[in-house]
């Protein structure tokens, strides 16, 4: 059997494994981020994002909130 066919062609970076995609996540997923509080509506309203740091440049979140959730989010 070909063992390589069972592996994904491209692996996400370690920080992105299991991370919530800012552009596709539901309101519940965004509000469920550890340390984020009720931030989902604000994130959804400012979509799309090119990178997680857009949450700061678009003034969606404070730096302290961003620092609490940055390891839980990604943009694909």
N, C-alpha and C positions, 0 to 999 in steps of 0.2 A: 504493500500500500504506500501511496505517496503521502508522507507525513507533512510536507510543507503546505499542502492544499488546505489543511485544517486551520492554519494560522492566518490572521488578517494580513492583508497586503500592506497596510500602513497602520502603525500603532500610534495612538495619541500620545502626546507628551505626558509624563507621569502626573503632573499637576492637573491635567484635564481629565484624567480617568475618573469617571463618575461625576464630573462637574456638570452644572446646569448651564445650558446654552442660553445666553441672554436674548438671542433673537427668536428662539422657538419655545422657550419654557412657558408653561401656563402660569396664570396668576397665583395659583396655589403653590406651585413649585418655587416661584420667586419669593413669595411670602414665607415659605418654609426654610429659607436659608438661615443657618445658625448665626445668630447675632445681627440679623438684618431687620427684624421687625416687619412692619407692613410696608414694604418697599416695592411690591409688585406693580402697582398701578403706575408709579413714576417711571419704572424701568420700561414697561410696555409702551407708555406714551412717547418715549423718546427713541424708539427703535427706528432704524437698524443701527447696530453697533459693529465697528470694524475690529475693535479690541476691547477687552474688559476695562481698560483705563479710560475709555470713552465715558464711563459713568462719572468720572471726575471732570473731563474736559467739557462735557455737556451739562455739567452741574446738576446731575441727577441725584447723586449721593454726596454726603460729607466725606471727608478723608477718613474720619474715624470709622464710619460705617463701612466704607470701601475696604479698609484694612481688615475688618472682621470677616468679610465675606469673600475676599479676593481669591482664596484658595479653593473656593467652592464653585467658581464661575468660569466660563469659557465662552469663546465665540468661534463657531465653526463655519 
